[in-house]
Amino acid sequence: MALYFLLPFLVAGMISAATVGTTDRFIPLVHDGGGWSTQVTVINLSRKPETIVLSFVPPRGLSQEWRLGLKVTNGKVAENIVDAILAPGAAAVIDTSGTPENLTRGFIELYALGEQPFGAFATLIQRDGNRIVQRIHVPLTPAHDRRSVLPLDLSDAAVRAEMVWVTLTTKTTLDLEFRNLAGQLVRTEQVYMDNKAQVFVDLLESFPELKGFRGTMQWTVSFPGADRYEARFLGGLGLIGRDGQAVVSTGMTLAADQATFSPY
């Protein structure tokens, strides 16, 4: 679990807006325990009352036990599932307890029962006692991400890049393409998510040949051996860290490469 670049830093005046999109359905990263907690804000953007369901999922999926303490305004909690019951324009704030001694990382799947538009984002919070030493803002990502491109600059040896991908499909293969600034293909790799709902890939640890790389990384998705009618879900983001600071970088995804319902 590569967290060595997530060193404490103080963020003053940082603002994170809600991500809004008809395909957005995942918050790909949640931290709880080991000094970390997560706060999620969900807003009903429609003109009708809406119930937005948030399912907190551990890395090995729903078969893995995850004792997660949750509290919510404007809603109710049943184990690791939150029903945010919202009037038009209302917001719900969900907080994890952060009490476990050891850190667990997971993700959230969100959906609106009435299929009305909503916005949401999460803030990962690290504390030292009562002092907040780090905040990392995580937006929503598409539920059916078929092709995304992420800019990468690893020319500084102090920079670390960790990719986080989540899926609700049994077997998922990610095909990675790395292109230099001229657009030339310089490397291809694959990431396998067999029987895992969430994977973490430190790019330099996994692919040390990328040292000094500048360009883009593209991921495309395939689901070998799965029935074509099975629901296929995939979302992802990057954590980029340097000098004790970490930020989230989301892929650039065309509307044609994402969908409300699975196109596979």
C-alpha positions in Angstrom: 0.0 0.0 0.0 2.0 3.0 -1.3 1.2 5.9 0.9 4.8 7.2 1.4 4.2 10.2 -0.7 1.0 11.2 1.2 3.0 13.2 3.7 1.3 15.8 5.9 0.7 19.2 4.4 -1.6 22.0 5.2 -4.1 23.2 2.7 -5.6 26.6 3.3 -8.6 27.9 1.5 -9.0 24.9 -0.9 -12.4 24.6 -2.5 -13.8 21.6 -4.2 -16.9 21.8 -6.4 -19.3 19.0 -6.9 -18.8 17.0 -10.1 -22.0 16.7 -12.2 -22.5 14.3 -15.0 -25.1 11.8 -16.1 -22.5 9.0 -16.0 -20.8 9.8 -12.7 -21.3 7.1 -10.1 -18.1 6.2 -8.3 -16.0 8.0 -5.6 -12.9 5.8 -6.3 -11.1 6.4 -3.0 -12.0 6.5 0.7 -9.6 6.5 3.7 -10.6 5.4 7.2 -8.4 4.6 10.2 -4.7 5.2 10.9 -5.4 8.9 11.4 -7.6 9.3 8.3 -11.3 9.8 7.9 -13.5 10.7 4.9 -16.3 13.2 4.6 -18.7 12.9 1.6 -21.0 15.7 0.5 -24.0 14.8 -1.7 -26.4 17.4 -3.2 -29.7 16.9 -4.9 -29.6 19.1 -8.0 -33.0 18.2 -9.3 -36.4 20.0 -8.6 -37.8 16.8 -7.1 -37.1 15.0 -3.8 -34.6 12.3 -4.3 -33.0 9.4 -2.3 -29.3 8.9 -3.2 -27.8 5.6 -2.0 -24.1 5.4 -1.1 -22.5 1.9 -0.8 -19.1 1.9 0.9 -17.1 -1.0 -0.6 -13.7 -2.4 0.6 -10.9 -3.4 -1.8 -11.9 -7.1 -2.1 -15.5 -6.2 -2.7 -18.6 -7.0 -0.7 -17.3 -10.4 0.4 -14.7 -8.6 2.6 -15.9 -7.5 6.0 -15.4 -3.8 6.7 -16.5 -2.4 10.0 -17.0 1.2 9.1 -18.6 3.7 11.5 -20.8 6.2 9.6 -22.9 9.2 10.5 -25.1 11.2 8.2 -27.2 14.4 8.1 -30.5 14.1 6.2 -30.5 10.3 5.9 -30.1 6.9 7.5 -27.4 4.3 7.8 -27.6 0.5 7.6 -24.1 -1.0 8.1 -22.0 0.4 5.2 -25.0 1.7 3.1 -26.3 5.3 3.4 -29.7 6.5 2.1 -29.4 10.2 1.7 -33.0 11.5 1.6 -32.9 14.9 0.1 -35.4 17.7 -0.8 -34.6 19.7 -4.0 -31.3 21.6 -3.4 -30.7 19.8 -0.1 -27.3 18.3 0.9 -26.2 15.4 3.0 -22.9 15.1 4.7 -21.6 11.7 5.6 -18.6 11.2 7.9 -16.6 8.0 8.5 -15.4 7.6 12.1 -11.7 7.3 11.5 -11.3 5.4 14.7 -9.7 2.1 13.6 -6.0 1.9 14.4 -5.0 0.8 10.9 -5.8 2.5 7.6 -8.3 0.8 5.2 -8.9 2.2 1.7 -12.1 1.6 -0.2 -14.5 3.3 -2.5 -18.1 4.4 -2.8 -20.8 3.5 -5.4 -23.6 6.1 -5.6 -26.9 6.0 -7.4 -30.2 8.0 -7.3 -33.3 5.9 -6.9 -35.3 8.3 -9.0 -32.5 8.8 -11.5 -32.4 12.6 -10.8 -29.2 14.5 -11.2 -26.9 14.9 -8.2 -23.5 16.2 -7.4 -21.0 14.8 -4.9 -17.4 14.8 -3.8 -15.3 13.4 -0.9 -12.6 14.9 1.2 -10.0 12.5 2.7 -8.8 14.1 6.0 -5.6 13.2 7.9 -5.4 14.4 11.5 -2.6 14.5 14.1 -4.7 14.7 17.3 -7.1 17.5 16.8 -5.0 19.2 14.1 -5.9 18.6 10.4 -2.6 18.2 8.5 -3.9 17.1 5.1 -7.0 17.2 2.9 -7.3 15.4 -0.4 -10.4 16.1 -2.5 -11.8 13.2 -4.6 -14.5 13.9 -7.3 -17.0 11.5 -8.8 -15.8 9.5 -11.8 -17.8 7.8 -14.6 -19.3 4.4 -13.8 -18.6 3.0 -17.3 -15.2 4.4 -18.2 -14.0 2.7 -21.4 -11.1 5.0 -22.4 -9.3 7.8 -20.4 -6.1 9.7 -20.9 -4.1 11.0 -18.0 -1.1 13.4 -18.4 2.0 12.2 -16.6 5.3 14.0 -15.8 7.7 11.7 -13.9 10.8 13.7 -14.9 11.3 14.8 -11.3 12.6 11.9 -9.2 10.5 13.3 -6.2 7.2 12.7 -8.0 5.2 9.6 -7.3 2.1 8.5 -9.2 -0.3 6.0 -7.8 -3.3 4.8 -9.9 -6.5 3.7 -8.3 -9.1 1.7 -10.3 -12.4 0.3 -9.0 -14.8 -2.2 -10.6 -17.9 -4.1 -9.7 -17.2 -6.8 -12.3 -15.6 -10.1 -11.5 -12.7 -10.0 -14.0 -11.4 -6.8 -15.5 -8.3 -6.2 -17.6 -6.9 -2.7 -18.2 -4.7 -2.1 -21.2 -2.3 0.8 -20.7 -0.6 2.8 -23.4 2.2 5.3 -22.6 2.9 8.0 -25.2 5.6 10.7 -25.2 4.9 14.3 -25.7 5.1 13.8 -29.5 2.3 11.2 -29.3 4.6 8.3 -30.0 3.7 5.0 -28.3 6.7 4.1 -26.1 5.3 1.4 -23.8 2.3 -0.9 -23.2 1.3 -2.7 -20.0 -1.7 -4.5 -18.6 -3.3 -4.5 -15.1 -5.5 -7.4 -14.0 -8.2 -6.9 -11.4 -9.2 -10.6 -11.0 -11.5 -10.9 -8.0 -10.7 -7.4 -6.7 -13.0 -4.5 -6.5 -10.2 -2.0 -6.2 -6.5 -2.0 -7.2 -3.6 0.4 -6.4 -0.7 0.6 -8.8 2.4 2.7 -8.0 3.6 3.3 -11.6 7.3 3.6 -10.8 7.3 0.6 -8.5 5.4 -1.5 -11.0 7.0 -0.2 -14.2 10.5 1.3 -13.2 11.2 1.8 -16.9 8.9 4.9 -16.7 11.6 6.8 -14.7 11.9 10.2 -16.3 8.8 9.7 -18.5 6.8 12.7 -19.7 3.7 12.3 -21.8 0.3 10.6 -21.3 -1.1 7.3 -20.1 -4.2 5.9 -21.7 -6.3 3.1 -20.2 -8.9 1.0 -22.0 -11.0 -1.7 -20.5 -11.8 -5.3 -21.5 -13.7 -7.9 -19.5 -12.5 -11.3 -20.8 -14.7 -14.4 -20.2 -17.7 -12.4 -19.0 -21.2 -12.6 -20.3 -22.0 -9.6 -22.6 -25.2 -8.8 -20.6 -23.4 -8.6 -17.3 -23.2 -5.2 -15.8 -19.7 -3.8 -16.3 -18.5 -0.9 -14.1 -15.1 0.7 -14.1 -13.8 4.0 -12.6 -10.3 5.4 -11.9 -8.1 8.2 -10.9 -4.5 9.1 -10.2 -2.8 10.3 -7.0 0.1 12.5 -7.8 2.5 13.4 -5.0 5.6 15.7 -4.7 7.4 17.4 -1.8 4.9 16.0 0.7 1.8 17.1 -1.3 -0.7 14.9 -3.0 -3.5 15.8 -5.4 -6.0 13.8 -7.4 -5.8 13.7 -11.1 -8.7 12.4 -13.1 -8.6 11.0 -16.6 -9.7 13.0 -19.6 -12.7 11.0 -20.9 -14.8 11.8 -23.9 -18.6 11.5 -23.6 -18.6 8.7 -26.2 -16.3 6.7 -23.9 -18.6 6.7 -20.9 -22.2 5.8 -20.4 -25.1 5.8 -17.9 -25.7 2.1 -18.6 -23.0 -0.4 -19.5 -22.3 -0.4 -23.3 -20.3 -3.7 -23.2 
